[in-house]
Amino acid sequence: DNITKGSHIFGNVFGELAILKNLKARTSLGIEYNLYNRSEYFHRDIEAAEPRSANSLNVINNTDRSLTWFNTLNYDRTIGSHSFNLLLGTEAVTTYAFGFTASRSSFAFDDLDYRYLDAGSAAGLNNAGAGAIKSALFSQFGKVNYSYKNLFLADATIRRDGSSRFSASNRWAIFPAFSVGVRLSELGFMQN
């Protein structure tokens, strides 16, 4: 008797432009939207270990959405056996969520056609909601990749993130990362 309905919509559009021979700009906009509705109906059950003398209906509605805007500049260059890739970019994400729950009890009929909040008794009215939750994230990042003969690899990344979920004194942080490696499959004895 519990009915759940939901809608999930998402999508992305992008554009890319070759500015110079080895330099590309790209922008991307993505959206995600969710709508969720659940009805929970509880029958009278006076013979249960924990009896329920009145029927009741809970209706839960939630909606959330996020919007992501991503922009990058990408530069590729190969000089002899050396390959370089430089990536610079920004990312902005905003989110919004809202939820609401309402309940009524003492319905005259248990029939599915009468399972609407206004068909229950106003004495069993209960409404609740946490309110809206909003957040925003903004990031700036850069990454350098290096390859020598497609054998020796190195990359370094730095990212600066700011989030509205943190206090003003802790809103921004920097996250560096690096790695080095050897592609063993490119060694002569591994190719046999």
C-alpha positions in Angstrom: 0.0 0.0 0.0 3.0 2.3 0.2 3.5 4.2 -3.1 6.7 5.8 -4.2 7.0 8.0 -7.3 10.1 9.8 -8.5 11.6 11.7 -11.3 15.3 12.0 -12.1 16.4 14.4 -14.8 20.0 15.1 -15.7 22.0 16.4 -18.6 25.1 18.1 -19.8 26.0 20.5 -22.7 29.5 21.6 -23.6 31.4 23.7 -26.1 35.0 23.4 -27.1 37.2 25.8 -29.1 40.7 25.4 -30.5 42.3 28.7 -29.7 45.8 27.8 -31.0 47.3 24.7 -32.5 47.9 23.0 -29.1 45.5 25.0 -26.9 41.8 24.2 -26.4 39.2 25.9 -24.2 36.2 23.9 -23.0 33.1 24.8 -21.1 30.5 22.4 -19.7 27.2 23.0 -18.0 25.4 20.1 -16.2 22.2 19.9 -14.3 20.6 17.2 -12.1 17.0 17.4 -10.8 15.2 14.9 -8.5 11.6 14.9 -7.4 10.5 12.2 -4.9 7.1 11.5 -3.4 6.2 8.7 -1.0 2.9 7.8 0.6 2.9 5.5 3.6 -0.5 4.2 4.8 -0.9 2.4 8.1 -4.1 0.3 8.7 -5.8 0.0 12.0 -4.5 -3.0 13.8 -6.0 -3.5 17.2 -4.9 -7.1 17.6 -1.2 -6.5 17.1 1.4 -6.7 19.9 1.5 -2.9 19.7 -2.1 -2.1 18.7 -2.9 0.8 16.4 -6.4 2.1 16.9 -6.4 4.6 14.1 -5.3 4.4 10.5 -2.8 7.1 9.3 -1.2 8.4 6.2 2.3 9.9 5.9 3.2 11.9 2.7 6.9 12.7 2.1 8.0 15.1 -0.6 11.6 15.8 -1.4 13.2 17.8 -4.2 16.8 18.5 -5.0 18.8 20.0 -7.8 22.5 20.7 -8.6 24.1 22.8 -11.3 27.7 22.3 -12.3 29.7 24.7 -14.5 33.1 23.5 -15.6 35.7 25.5 -17.6 39.2 24.4 -18.7 42.1 25.4 -20.8 44.2 22.5 -22.1 47.6 22.8 -23.7 49.4 19.7 -25.3 52.9 19.7 -26.6 55.4 17.1 -27.7 59.1 17.9 -28.2 61.1 14.9 -29.4 60.6 12.2 -26.8 59.0 14.6 -24.2 55.3 15.1 -24.0 53.7 17.8 -21.9 50.1 18.5 -21.0 48.9 21.5 -19.0 45.4 21.8 -17.7 43.9 24.9 -16.0 40.3 25.2 -14.9 37.5 26.3 -12.6 34.5 24.4 -11.4 31.3 25.9 -9.8 28.7 23.7 -8.2 25.4 24.9 -6.5 22.9 22.6 -4.8 19.5 23.0 -3.3 17.3 20.5 -1.4 14.0 20.7 0.3 11.8 18.2 2.0 8.4 18.2 3.7 6.4 15.6 5.5 2.7 15.7 6.4 0.5 13.2 8.3 -3.1 12.7 9.0 -4.9 10.0 10.9 -8.4 8.6 11.5 -9.5 8.1 7.9 -13.2 7.0 7.5 -12.3 4.5 4.8 -9.1 2.4 4.0 -9.9 2.5 0.3 -7.0 3.6 -2.0 -9.3 6.3 -3.5 -9.5 8.1 -0.1 -5.8 8.1 0.7 -5.3 11.9 0.6 -4.3 14.1 3.4 -7.5 16.1 3.4 -9.6 12.9 3.9 -8.1 12.4 7.3 -9.1 14.0 10.6 -7.6 17.4 11.3 -7.0 16.2 14.9 -4.3 13.8 13.5 -2.5 16.6 11.6 1.3 16.7 11.8 3.6 18.6 9.5 7.3 18.7 9.5 10.1 19.9 7.3 13.8 20.6 7.7 13.7 23.6 5.4 15.9 24.2 2.4 19.5 23.2 2.3 21.7 25.3 -0.1 25.4 24.9 -0.8 28.0 26.2 -3.2 31.5 25.0 -4.1 34.0 26.9 -6.2 37.3 25.3 -7.3 40.4 26.5 -9.2 42.8 23.8 -10.3 45.9 23.2 -12.4 47.6 20.0 -13.5 50.8 19.2 -15.4 51.5 15.8 -17.0 54.9 14.8 -18.3 55.9 11.7 -20.2 59.3 10.7 -21.6 59.1 8.1 -24.4 55.7 7.0 -23.0 57.8 5.2 -20.4 58.5 7.5 -17.5 55.5 9.5 -16.2 55.0 12.3 -13.8 52.1 14.6 -12.9 51.5 17.3 -10.4 48.1 18.8 -9.4 47.0 21.7 -7.3 43.5 22.5 -6.4 42.0 25.3 -4.4 38.4 24.7 -3.1 36.0 27.0 -1.4 32.8 25.6 0.1 29.8 27.4 1.7 29.4 24.4 4.0 32.3 25.6 6.1 32.7 28.7 8.2 34.3 31.8 6.7 37.6 31.1 8.5 37.8 27.6 7.1 36.1 28.1 3.7 39.1 27.7 1.5 41.8 25.0 1.3 44.5 24.0 -1.1 45.0 20.4 -2.1 48.3 19.5 -3.8 49.1 16.0 -5.3 51.8 14.5 -7.4 52.8 11.1 -8.8 55.6 9.5 -10.7 55.6 6.1 -12.5 57.1 3.8 -15.0 55.0 2.1 -17.6 56.5 -1.4 -17.4 54.7 -2.6 -20.5 57.0 -0.3 -22.5 60.2 -2.1 -21.4 61.7 -4.4 -24.0 61.7 -7.5 -21.9 58.0 -7.0 -21.0 56.9 -6.9 -24.6 58.0 -10.4 -25.4 
